[in-house]
Amino acid sequence: MAEQPFASSRRMLVLSAGVLVLPLLGFVLLMRRPALDLHWEHHPSHFWLVLATAALSAVLAYATGTAAQRRGDARVMLVSLAFLSAAGFLGLHALATPGVLLDEANAGFAVATPVGIAIGSLFAVASSADFGGDRAVRAVVLARRARVVLLVVMAAWAVASLAQLPPLQADQVVPEQAGGLLGPLALVAILLYGVAAARYLRLWLLRPSLMLLSMLSAFVLLAEAMVAVVFARNWQLSWWEWHVLMLAAFALVALGARLQWHEERFADLYLQDTVAGEREMSVLFADLQGFTTFSEAHEPAEVTAMLNTFFQVAVPPVVRQYGGDIDRIIGDALMVTFNKRGDQPDHAARAAGAGLALQEATSRVLAEHPDWPRFRVGINSGPVLVSLLGTEGGRTHTVIGDTVNTASRIEGKAPGGGVAIGPATKALLPAARTESLGPMELKGKTEPIEVHRLLALG
């Protein structure tokens, strides 16, 4: 019985390989038998086909970029740049359709597609690399900068094309297939997409999943599209094929994402450090002292209004000012992590500042509602395992470990309206003003832990 999932995965791979080779065989047939390579020049169809492909790629760029930012995953971030490159240059290519938006063909817009897909191949092969530790953190930072550079390049390309600057002047208008210097560029892109697909295949063999299969299939289709870019005849069926192949490539990934559990659509692409990596982190817990008593004495609608009022003022400084990640909100309880992506070396100071800011913000609410319960905050620092938990139908990206458990226990000992910190956090805040709450017995700990109340960061 244990072999059945593997056998099913092998059948899926064989079936996918068969489907992926068909477009290439069809293209070879059209090249060998020109009589079958019919001519069809319909500018509106070209415009809407390219524009739809660009729009789909843009949606994928946004979705993967959002997921990458949230999880700090370098691979998904680089994938988003590959989609962004395709989306931007395809959008420019749509403008090249004569008689739709522009009266005449434009050289820069006409060759934008192979340029954009070629640039995308760089990000595709980079995304297939194995990042870990500090390299992954640096890769995310560099990818963010690369996104800005890419947007600038696309804008500059548009300006140069409209201004018909050399070598994109009007008398150099070329067909949409790659000629001259674009030929070697397309061949390099084909090679890079092939390498990326091979690496994703290796990842798929280690952990078969629909999203990995969708990505490697998309890279194969993009490589095949670039083959057609090099050899296809303008406005013939072979030329239309590479437009359709690009649409199919992005549609495959979109379909794969649509079929995944919505909370972690791109989880199967995550790097190992994102799935199960250790970080030095600070964890903040907060809940309302006396919440149960308050709930018993008030209607559910009043309790909900009270919680929303508190969270509306408590969450913004924690997230926006101090860069905390809300891991979960359960009832009146709030769990926030710092340095989850490995890019906040000052995580203890951030957590401490967030705790004090939370109490300051909620104290203003309490001034208007003195009968409401008060928040108590507990913070602890140390090694934490960042982990993807669950399976299809229910997955969450969270943190686990003794550091987390201890933070929760410290919060339970914190005074109402105060911020309590563990010894590891205090050691990371040498300038902070604190007062000892004494050694405390914490559930699950064999030895008492001295807990301090944080008064100020100093």
PyMOL commands that set and color helices and strands:
alter all, ss='L'
color gray80, all
select helices_A, chain A and resi 3-32+34-36+43-71+74-95+107-110+112-127+134-163+170-172+182-206+210-231+237-259+262-264+267-269+272-276+291-297+300-321+347-368+402-413+423-427
alter helices_A, ss='H'
color red, helices_A
select strands_A, chain A and resi 277-289+325-330+333-338+374-391+394-400+419-421+433-440+449-456
alter strands_A, ss='S'
color yellow, strands_A
deselect
rebuild
show_as cartoon
